[in-house]
Amino acid sequence: MRNAWLLFWSVALFAQSTDQALESSRQRIDSIDDRIVTLLNERAQVVREAGLIKKKFHAPASAPGREEQVMRRVSGKAQAPLAPTAVEAIYRSILHEMSAMEAAEMEKESRTR
């Protein structure tokens, strides 16, 4: 029975120590996440502005050449431990969502005129 209590307290102490040790890293991750979301919002605003320019000059919303240019540029900036393929996967999602937002904004703009 004594061994069971000793094991229980050891596990509890280990879990508490782990949480305390991770707290600083978790706070840093939260701070980085906040900056990423701020930058995504800033990027979305610029995409919206680009969409309005495209609309004004009757340019297509999609620019596949530009998307591949972005993919090459950002994957080339990957540094260990983040692999270029991981950056590509992240950016494919970002570009998909930004393109969808831009198309919706351009459509909304068409209806208001």
Beta strands, then each sheet from edge to edge (+ up, - down):
end
